[in-house]
Amino acid sequence: MKFEDRVIKHEYKFSDTEDLIVCYIEKNKPEITKISIKTLADKFFTVPNTIVRLSKKMGYDGFSHLKNALKEELSTDDYIEYEINKAGLHVNINKTLKLLDYTLLAKVSTLITKSKQTIVYTEGDNVPIVESTVKEVTLVDRKIMFYKYRHDLAYHTERFGDNDVLFIISLTGDKQVLLDACVLAKARGGIVVSLTHLSDNPLKKVADINLFCYSPPLNINNYNTTDRVTMQLVLRALTETHWRQHNLF
């Protein structure tokens, strides 16, 4: 997993100092591969253990592992990277499995259980997959409601209360109507959960909890053929987590 992808996945764990260190690393990758851990720590008036903890938060074994991973990224030829990224389903699934964060999934499950109502919303080609998932979750939680029309989304978010959950599923995460609904839900005391493709998208920035799959946009002959299997994979992991918390799985 590339450094930037790790940042998107794990940034909710970072302290203010760690945010600054991450920004510095992103802008100075060649330098980072050559400097010592003490030199990097000194730049931020902190200790080497801070760098080690940050590295481990991002899924590296330590700072040396982080440096070696950056070296590999910098030495990867653009064409080879293109060939890897276009490989399709097995690549998307493997990357999504690495993105699964069971701590976050358990947190979402708990929020759903404690909420007075949970609204799940998606549109378009996502609808059959999400609708099927909601049916499976309602086996243990009947207060979960699924909507696929924007007027339903607007109506119900207008009536949100404290700790109600709005779960928005959008691979692109860029539709303004969804962002507006999230802002309204949060203003009324609700909690927003998002599931998007791994990217620095607008929906990710307004949500309280972000879940990710790896599903880059794909068009063939001007037809949207974006992979939705990975979205279903994350939803299945959430469903099984919810069942486990109710001692049913």
PyMOL commands that set and color helices and strands:
alter all, ss='L'
color gray80, all
select helices_A, chain A and resi 3-13+16-27+29-32+37-43+48-57+63-75+78-85+89-99+102-114+124-137+150-157+176-187+202-206+229-245
alter helices_A, ss='H'
color red, helices_A
select strands_A, chain A and resi 118-121+144-147+165-169+191-197+209-213+219-220+223-224
alter strands_A, ss='S'
color yellow, strands_A
deselect
rebuild
show_as cartoon
